[in-house]
């Protein structure tokens, strides 16, 4: 499989897609034979990050399909799933602030556009929720059978051109990205082109990339 360059996400298209209304519950994707768990935001002490990785029940089942599609010697590592709006706000504001400091040559509009390539605006609006707030977005990578995480050509959450899935990265890393993308595609996920680690199922981002008229999942809350 050759990685194809996909169009960058246009956030305005959410308004053209019917909101998701599924009541499918969020469940914790516990460590198991199919994957290991590394909740990066919780480990880094970020605001309101959870120690578990919560996802819609159907998303967890599809991850098992993706795990089965991996070649021998590869294993999924789940890094992040559902997020509360407070954490999404923190991520968005932090990136904006850092980009303004690092790139004073950019106009405010350019800063916002670049931010949107890597961090979704915080929203629980049923029509255009932040992808992770739906429980239908997952960040993940690959490791070997001993749990050693592979070099994928850029770090998780690295905000550089190298993080685009089809970026020109060393051949070994590009091959690993192909393995991950192919397995996730077989399970019905779509990939966010600006982040090799981010995949969607059932939310409006997935609906747009698969040319569906409606999402399955809208905003979700943790079970009480």
N, C-alpha and C positions, 0 to 999 in steps of 0.2 A: 504493500500500500504506500502510495506517495502522498505526503501531506499537501493538501490543496490550500491555497490562500482563500479564506472565507472573508466575507465583508465584515467590517467592524460593526458592532451592535449600534443601531440607531434607537436611542431611548424613546423617541417620539412614537415609534410604531406600537408601543404598548396600548395606545389609545385605539388602535384598529383591531385589537384582539379581545374577544369576549372574556370577561373575568372568570377565573377558576372558582368553583364552588364546592369542591370535594371536601367531605368531612373525614377523609382518611386520617388516622391519627399519626402524630409524631411518635417515633419509638427510638430508643437509644441503639446505635449500631455498635454493639459490644464486641470486644476483641474475640476472634474465633479462628477457625481453620482457614477462613477465606482472606482475612486481613488483620493487620495490627492497627492500633489507635495511637495517634499522637496529636491531641487537641492543642494546636500551637498557640492559640490566643490565650487559653487558660494557663498554659505553661509559662507564658510570658507575662502573666498577671494583668491582662488587659480588662478593661471595665466590663463587668457583667458577662464575661465569657464563662461557658459551662464546662465542667470537667468531662462531660459526656459529649458524644457527637450524635445529635438528634437529627433524624431524617423522616420523611414520610415512609410509612410501612412499605409501600410499593417500590420506593427508591431503594430501600435496603434489599429487597428481593432481586431487583435488577442488578445490584452490585454483585450478588452471588453469581449471576449469569456472566458478568464481566470477569470475575475472578476465574471462573472455569475456562474462559477464552484465552487466558494468559498462557504463554509458553512455560515449560518447566524452568524453574529457577527464578521466576518472577512472582511477586506477591504485592497486593495492594497495601498502601499505607494511607489511612484516612486522616486528614489534617483539619478539616472544618466542615460543618454542615449548617444546620439552622442557627441563625443569630437573632438576638433581640434587637429592636430598633436602636436602643442606646449604644450597643456595640457598633452597629453600622454607622451611626452618627459620629462616633469617636474615630473610626477608620477613615471616614470621608473627610472630616475636619482636619485630621492629622496629615493626610496626604496633601490636601490643599495648602496647608500652612508650610509644609516642607518644600513643596514645589515652588511656592512663591519665593522662598528663601534661596533655593538652589538655582532657579531660572528667572532672575529679574528681567531678562530680555523678553519674556513672554507677556502678552497682554492678559488681562483678567479672563477674557473669553477663551484664549488659548490654554490658560491654566485649567479652566473648568473642563474643556474638551479633553485635555490630556488626562485629567483625573478620572473622567468617565470611562477611559479605556481600562482602568484598573480597579476602581472602587465605585460601586453603585450608590446613587443618592439614597439616603435613608427614607423609606416610605412604607407605610402599611395600607396605602390606598388599594382597595381590591382590584382596581383597574391596572395599576402599574406598581406593584409592590417590589421592593428590593428582592432580587432572586433568592438570596439566602433566607430571607424572612418567610418564604413559602415552604421551606423544608424540602424543596425540589432542586436544590443546588448543592453540589459536593465538591470540595477541594481535596485532591489526593495525588499521590505519587506512587513510585514503584520501589521495591526493595528486593534483595535476594532472600533466599530461604533462611539465612541467618539473621535477617532483619537489618542488614546494612543498606541504607538508602542510596539509590543510584544517583549519579550525577546526570541531571536532565538538561544541562546547558545553561540554566539560570536557577537561582534560588526560588523557593516558594515566596510569593508576594514581592519578588524583585520587580521594581517599576522601571524596566528598561526595554529596549527593542528586542533584547534576547528572549524576553518572556513570551513574545508572540509565538503561537504554536508552530507556525511555518517559518520561523526565523532561521537565518543561516548560522547554525551552531555546529560544533564538531560532529562528525559522522556517527560516533557512538551514541551521543546524546540524542541526535535526530532519530536514530533507530529506536531508541527507547521511547521517545515520544510517539512514534508510529505504532509501537506495540500497545501503549496505553490507549491511544485514540481508537485504534481498531477494536480493542476489547470493549471499550465503552460504547462505541457505535453499535457493536453487535448486541449490546444490551438495551439499545434504544435511546441512549443519551446523545446530547449534542454538546459540542465544545465551544467555549467562548474564545474567539480567535486571538485575543490579546493576552490570554492566560492559559498556558498549556495544561495547568493543573485544575482548571475549573470546568465542570460539566453540569448540565441541566437535564432534568426530566420533569415534564408535567407543568412547569410554570410558563409564563408568557414568553420568556426568552426561548425556551424549547419550542413553543408553538410557532414563533416567528421563523426560526431556522428550519423547522419541518413543514412550514407552510400550512399550519393548522389555523382554523378560524377562531378557536377557543382554547384557553388554557384549562388544565385540570385543577391545578392547585392555586389558591390565593394565599393571603397571609395566614400564618399559623401561630398558635400559642402553645407553650408547653402544657402537658396535662397536669392537673392539680392533684 
